[in-house]
Amino acid sequence: MSTERKADLSLFVDILHSLEAIDVPYVIIGAFAAAAYGATRATYDIDIVVDLLDSHIESLVVRYPPPRYYADPEQMRDSIQRGMMFNIIDGYMGQKADLLPVTMNPFFAQVLARRVRQMVEAPGCEPLEAWCARPEDVVIGKLMAWAEGRSRKHETDIYDMLVFHLLELDPSAPLDENAVNAAAMVLGPDAAQLWAALRQAARKEAQRQRGEY
């Protein structure tokens, strides 16, 4: 009998509801956002960029009080100042949610400003409408992550998103390839070469699925 523990993203989803309720500017990035645009790789982490005022911090502390939760206001303030990740922990359920302050990366401010509403789904939770990064910003973020660590998972997510885009499976959220072209050139020749190769492969797969050859 398998003893593998099922993914539980209930704390992340609860935090999303809280951010909505207290009107925090936030945006989902990374693999979880990619899933809204066709990425098929299973992921159990939700990367959330937040732009917190002091009033937001105090509201989060009230919503996640001890002893069940760890939500340290001083840690949040210090992390915002230093541009470092911080977390909220559910001690009863053994869950930890990492939040990324907008000060952590200059790219985050652009992503936050360009965010869009999307339906997102987490295992075991009801679908909800939330703020997500635009598809081209998700791809750019994944190219940036690939340039740092060369992880194949980023290649897979970008490829899936490109096929989804080329098949026009969600015309309401087109992927701006020109924006990614420009960003890939800035990241360097390796990133630009990867992006070009993934575009070529995705076009062939989209043509195959449309029965064009």
Secondary structure, DSSP 8 states (H G I E B T S, - for coil): ---------HHHHHHHHHHHHTT--EEEEHHHHHHTTT--S-----EEEE---HHHHHHHHHHS-TTTEE--HHHHHHHHHHT--EEEEETTTTEEEEEEEGGG-HHHHHHHHT-EEEEE--TTS--EEEEE--HHHHHHHHHHHHHHH--HHHHHHHHHHHHHHHTTS-TTS---HHHHHHHHHHH-HHHHHHHHHHHHHHHHHHHHHTT--
